[in-house]
Amino acid sequence: MSAYANVKKYELRYSDFDFKDELKLSALLSLTQESAGASADELGFGYSDLKPRGLGFIVVHTYCEFRRPILLGDMLTVETWPLPPRHVIFERDYRVFGGKGEEVAALASRWCLVDLKDFTLTVPEALGEAHANCPYRAEKAVDVSVWKIPRIAGGAERRIRAAAGDCDHYLHVNNARYADFFLDCFSMEELAKKQISSFRIAYAKQVKEGSELTILRSDAGNVSTLEAFANGELCTQFQIVFSERPQ
């Protein structure tokens, strides 16, 4: 098994934290996205390598477990590596360490390689030598027993419109922005009483600038599940597990 990993240190900004002085989920997803990009660049299948060939990676699932809240003043180091791909699924895991070297979060993600003309799925062999020579690492940072998020029957509704500032170079809403969309369905009073133990996001369909999103929220004990729809089609699901905040 290869010991390859990309290791990147981050100095966090005040704007990366929420009203509780805890790292925003969107900021964490942005950091892991940066680390994934840096790793792909090292391995020869980064954005600048693939764009001229009309190819790109899109994330389809992310799962995260927190060991403790990431607090204002923390310095973070993100370690990431790609796992051996399976058919059209590319997996990438992450470990996130605090300033004292302790693990504060672990994440797993699943990606697809797509043809950017029509977003059809492409096999790993399309990467050529970068795939053949990649030091894939089979180790898991966190076990994910089930990737699929159960559907909900309905719930409290919120509407937003995707704007230019939400979109990335693929001209669709960036994956990290959905975390803000979904957490904005909770009030500050609700979130002040809760601590996030884990969350997962499933991306089903692209959302373009100007699309109106309808977000439904359903709660069951300490688990909240949310779904975002555009033009009546399911786009993204989010499930978050809370624990009571220590007094």
N, C-alpha and C positions, 0 to 999 in steps of 0.2 A: 504494500500500500504506500503510495506517495505521501510525503509529508507536506506537499505544496499547500500554501495558503498566502493570500494577500493580506498584509497587516497594515492598517492605516490608522493614525491617531487624529483625533478631532478635538479642536477647542470650541466649545459650544458658546452660543450667543444668548443674550437675554431673550431675544425674540424666539428662541427655540423652546421656551418654557411657557407653561400655562399659568393660570391665576393661582395655582397651588405651588408654584415653583417646581413643578415636575415636568420632565421632558414630554413635549407633545408627541403623540403617535405619528403625526405627519412628519415631524422632524426626525424621528427614529427611522421611518421608512425612507426619508431622503438620504440619510447617512448610509443606510445599507445599499441604496441604489447607487450612491457614489462609489462605495467599495466594490460593488458588483461590476461597475463600469471600469474601475481601475484594474480589477483582476482580469476582466475580459481583454482589456488593452494589452496587458502583460502576455496573455496567452494567444494573441493573434486573432481574436474574433471580437474585437471591440467595435464601437459605433463607426469609427473612421475606417476600419477594415471592411465592414459589411455594407455600409451605405453605398459605395460605388458599385457594389454587386447587386443592389436592390434587395438586400436582406436586412432583417433586424430582429432583435429579441423583444418579446413582450411578456410581462409577468402575468400569470393566470391564478396563482394562489400564494398567499403568505400566511404563515402561522408564527406566533411569537409567545414565548413564556418569559415572564419577568421573575428574576430572583429577588429583586427589591426595586422600589421606585428609583428612577434616575433623577437626581436632584440638581438644582442650580448650584454651580460650583464644581460639579463632576467633570473630570476629563475622561473622554471615552477613547477606547481602542477597539476597532472592529476587525475581526479576523474572518475571512470568507474563502470558500473553495467550491469548485464545481464537482458534483457527483457524476458517476457514469450515467450518460443519458439512456433512456429507455424508449425506443420507438421515436415518438415526436416530443417526448417530455424531457426537458433539461431541469435538473434539480441543483440548487445552490443553497448551502447552509452558512450560518453566521454565528459567531460567538461575540458578545459585546462585553468588554471589561471596563471596570471603573479605574480611577486613578491609582488605587492601591493594588491593582492586578486581580481583583476579585471579579468573577463573572456576574454581571448584573442582568443579562438577558441572553436568550438563545432563540434563533429564528431559523425557519426552513422555508424555502420558496420553490415554486415550480414555474418554469418558463417554456415558451414555445418559440421556435425560429420560424419566421414568416417571410413570405414574398411580399414586399411592401406595395406592390401594384394592387393586389387584391386581398392581402392578409391571409392567403392560404398557407397551411402548415407545410413545413419543409423538414426533411430528415437531417440528422447530424452529419451525414456524409457530405452535405452541401458546404460544410465548412472546410473541406479539403484537408490539407496538411495540419491545419490548426486543430482539427478534431483528432486526426490520426496520432499526433504528437502530444496531445494534451495530457498532463499528469493528473487525471481525474483521481479523486480521493473518495473512498467509499464511506468514510466515517460520517456519522450523523451527529449534529449538534443537539438536536432534540427530536424525539420520536413523535411522529404524527400518525395516530391510529386511523383517523378518518379525515380526509380532506374535504369531503362534501359537507355543506352547511344545509340543514333541513329547511325546507320552505315554511313560511308562515302563512296563516290564513287571513291576516289583516292586522290592523293596529293603528296607532296614532300616525297622522299623516303630516308631512312637511314638504313644501315645494321650493325648489331653487332653480336658477338658470345657470348653466355652465358658461363661463366667460373666457375671454382670451387668456387672462392671467392664470387660468386653471390648466391650460394645455401645454404640451411639450412638443418636441420636434417631430413627433409622429402625427401631430395635429389632432390629438384626442386628449381628454382629461388625464393628467398624470396620475399614476397609481397612488402617490402619497396624498394627493388632495382629497381623496375619498375619506380618509380618516377624519379630516376636519368636517366634511359634509355630515358624516354620521355622528360624530361626537357633538356637533351643534344641535342634534336632536335632544340632547339632555340639557337641563338647566345647571347653572353653577351650584345651586343648592343641592341638587341630586349628586353631582360629581364630588362635591366637597365631603360627602359622607362615605365615598367609595374609594377603593384602591383597585387598580387594574391588575389582575393576575395573569390573564392571557387574552389574546384576540386572534381572530383569523379573518381574512378577506378573500373572497372568490370573485374574480373578474370574468364576466361572461360576454360582454359586448362593449365595443368602443362607444364613447360619448363625445360628440363634437361640440365645438363652440356654438352657443345659442340654443342648445337642446334644453328643454325643461325637464328637470328630474323630479319625480315624486318619490319620496322616501317614506317607507312604512316602518314602524317600530313596534316590536312585541316583546314583552318581558315575562320571564318565568323564573321566579326566585332570584338567584344572583346572576342569571344569564339573560342578556338582551340580544335579540337578533333583529337586524335591520336589512331592508331590501330597497334598492334604488331602481326605478323604472324610467325609461324614456320612450315615448310613443307607445306605451302599453307593453313594452318588452323589458324583461328583467336584464339589468346591466351589471349590477354588482351586489354582492351580499357581504354582510359584516356580522360577526358574532363576537361578543365580548363577555368575559367572565370576570365578575367583580368579587372582591372580598371586603369585609368591613374594615374601615380605616382604624388603625390602632389609636387609642385615645392618648 
